Amino acid sequence: MKLNVGGIDRILRIVVGLALVAWALMGGPVWAWIGIVPLATGAMGFCPFYPLIGLNTCPTKKD
């Protein structure tokens, strides 16, 4: 599994995921539990949808 989620993308996913999960825990709508998905993909650094659409926000390493 190759990393395909870059820095800013990762931070945004984690923040949005945490906010949605917190909202769900505080009595928000059931659909707010979808925040687990961006939280997990941000934490892992890999989004399984990105290869399907040919996207990669992770910077390439220069040798």
For each residue, the residues with C-beta under 8 A, 3 or more apart:
1: 44 46
2: 46
3: 45 46 58
4: 45 46 47 50 51 55 56 57 58
5: 9 10 13 41 42 44 45 46 47 50 57 58
6: 9 10 56 57 58 59
7: 10 11 59
8: 11 12 57
9: 5 6 12 13 42 57
10: 5 6 7 13 14 42 45
11: 7 8 14 15 42
12: 8 9 15 16 42
13: 5 9 10 16 17 38 39 41 42
14: 10 11 17 18 38 39 42 43
15: 11 12 18 19
16: 12 13 19 20 35 38
17: 13 14 20 21 35 36 37 38 39 40 42
18: 14 15 21 22 35 39
19: 15 16 22 23 35
20: 16 17 23 24 28 32 33 34 35 38 39
21: 17 18 24 25 32 33 35 36 39
22: 18 19 25 26
23: 19 20 26 28 32 35
24: 20 21 28 29 30 32 33 35
25: 21 22 28
26: 22 23
27:
28: 20 23 24 25 32
29: 24 32
30: 24 33
31: 34
32: 20 21 23 24 28 29 35
33: 20 21 24 30 36
34: 20 31 37
35: 16 17 18 19 20 21 23 24 32 38 39
36: 17 21 33 39 40
37: 17 34 40 41
38: 13 14 16 17 20 35 41 42
39: 13 14 17 18 20 21 35 36 42 43
40: 17 36 37 43 44
41: 5 13 37 38 44 45 46 47 48
42: 5 9 10 11 12 13 14 17 38 39 45
43: 14 39 40
44: 1 5 40 41
45: 3 4 5 10 41 42 58
46: 1 2 3 4 5 41 50
47: 4 5 41 50
48: 41 51 52
49: 52 53
50: 4 5 46 47 53 54 55 56 57
51: 4 48 54 55
52: 48 49
53: 49 50
54: 50 51
55: 4 50 51
56: 4 6 50
57: 4 5 6 8 9 50
58: 3 4 5 6 45
59: 6 7
60:
61:
62:
63:
